[in-house]
Amino acid sequence: MATAPLLASQASFYKRPLPETCIAFNSPEGKRLFAKSLAEGNMESYFLLAPQMVTQNEPAYCALGTLVQILNSLEVDPQRKWKGGWRWYMLDCCRPLTDIAVDGLTLPEFACLARCNGLRARIAQPREEALASFRRDLKDVSRGKGIMAFSYSRRTLGQTGDGHFSPIGALCEEEDMVLILDVARFKYPSYWIPVSLAYDSMLPLDKATGQPRGYAVLEVAEAEPGSLDAPLSLAVVTLNKVSGLLAVPREGE
């Protein structure tokens, strides 16, 4: 049965074209970079993340989508049922979605939520980390030392919208390109960008914190011997109390 056409008054969008700064993952050039990165041994993050790819289902859920994908990629047991007898992370794994439907998450809030769900999170921001340090962390995660959640400004890339989160999938070291596995797949596909441009995209200030954006390197946290703590994933989190940050509306997608 044919779908009825949208009325002219119903404004809507079907994806956005990638700007020239970005190379589509599935383009001939994107495939060439993939092959080169694979030969370099810099695709370990991709092979962890690809089986767990998700699409954020609301404009403000990019951080949650990124975190859920990483939690499932690192095989963190949520210690709670999803459906039937299965334990699994979905987009409502961390806290009620209504709490962040308008505000989204800042980088410190993202790291707080990751820690409360069984991960070790190290935050880095461009004001503290030089480009060389960013390259080093990209190489480490691309070779299997954790997974990077990337917080950046879309405007710097020439995309629509502004603040966004997505996982880093790979590094092509020879050509200094990084693969962004965009969780807003209804808007943009995954794409490669120059590492220097990725660094620059973290520099614009987040209006909610007054600080640059940045990234978090995430790994599974080891439980301390003899610890009597409940599983971290069962922690009840109210981000505004834990992080001490006020809820301030974020920029739209």
Protein Blocks (a to p, Z undefined) as FASTA:
>chain_A
ZZddddfklgcdedjaddfkbccfkbmklmmmmmmmmmnopammmmmmmmmgccdfbfkl
mmmmmmmmmmmmnopaehiafehjbccddfklmbcfklmmmnopafklmmmmmmmnopac
ddddfklpcfklmmmmmmmmmnogacadddddfklnopacjddcdddfbdcfknopacdd
dfblmlbccddddfklmmmmmmpccfklopacdddddddddddehiabdcfklpccdfkl
mnopacdddddZZ
